[in-house]
Amino acid sequence: MSSGGCSTCLEIIFAAVLPPVGVFFRYGCCSSQFFISLLLTVLGYVPGIVYSVYVILKMPPELPGIDGDRPYYILA
């Protein structure tokens, strides 16, 4: 999802209901943030919510790249 206000609000709502889903919308399913959120949710629901909301609000998503190292705007 984009980093707009409405999408951030939806990500937080999803993070409160099922924490890995909110992180998935922001970072995808193969990110370390997703797996940490999944692990914390399995170990305890509240730590999963706290971590997911923190990650959504405080950590900016990584820019996608073609070769994994350089973002698109550098390649243009």
C-alpha positions as CSV (number, residue, x, y, z in Angstrom):
1,M,0.0,0.0,0.0
2,S,1.0,3.6,-0.4
3,S,2.2,5.7,2.5
4,G,-0.9,7.9,2.5
5,G,-3.0,8.6,5.7
6,C,-5.9,6.4,4.7
7,S,-3.7,3.4,4.0
8,T,-1.8,3.9,7.2
9,C,-5.1,3.9,9.1
10,L,-6.2,0.7,7.4
11,E,-2.9,-0.9,8.2
12,I,-3.2,-0.1,11.9
13,I,-6.8,-1.4,12.0
14,F,-5.6,-4.7,10.4
15,A,-2.6,-4.8,12.8
16,A,-5.0,-4.5,15.7
17,V,-7.2,-7.4,14.4
18,L,-4.4,-9.7,13.0
19,P,-1.0,-8.1,13.5
20,P,0.9,-9.9,10.6
21,V,-1.7,-8.7,8.1
22,G,-1.0,-5.1,8.8
23,V,2.7,-5.6,8.4
24,F,2.2,-7.7,5.3
25,F,0.4,-4.8,3.6
26,R,3.3,-2.4,4.4
27,Y,6.3,-4.7,3.8
28,G,5.2,-7.9,2.0
29,C,5.4,-11.5,3.1
30,C,9.1,-12.1,2.8
31,S,10.4,-9.3,5.1
32,S,12.0,-9.7,8.5
33,Q,9.3,-7.4,10.0
34,F,6.6,-9.8,8.8
35,F,8.2,-12.8,10.3
36,I,9.0,-11.0,13.6
37,S,5.3,-9.9,13.8
38,L,4.2,-13.5,13.1
39,L,6.4,-14.9,15.7
40,L,5.3,-12.4,18.4
41,T,1.7,-13.0,17.5
42,V,2.1,-16.7,17.9
43,L,3.9,-16.3,21.2
44,G,1.5,-13.7,22.5
45,Y,-1.2,-11.7,20.8
46,V,-0.5,-8.3,22.6
47,P,3.2,-8.3,21.8
48,G,2.4,-8.9,18.2
49,I,0.0,-5.9,18.2
50,V,2.5,-3.6,19.9
51,Y,5.3,-4.6,17.5
52,S,3.1,-4.3,14.4
53,V,1.8,-0.9,15.2
54,Y,5.3,0.3,16.1
55,V,6.7,-1.0,12.8
56,I,3.9,0.6,10.7
57,L,4.2,4.0,12.4
58,K,7.9,4.3,13.0
59,M,9.8,2.4,10.2
60,P,9.5,3.6,6.6
61,P,9.1,0.8,4.0
62,E,12.1,0.0,1.9
63,L,12.1,1.2,-1.7
64,P,11.7,-1.6,-4.2
65,G,14.7,-2.3,-6.5
66,I,15.3,-4.2,-9.7
67,D,18.5,-5.9,-8.5
68,G,17.9,-5.7,-4.8
69,D,20.5,-3.0,-4.2
70,R,19.5,0.0,-6.1
71,P,16.0,1.6,-6.0
72,Y,14.2,2.4,-9.3
73,Y,14.9,6.1,-9.2
74,I,18.6,5.6,-9.3
75,L,18.4,3.4,-12.4
76,A,16.6,6.0,-14.5
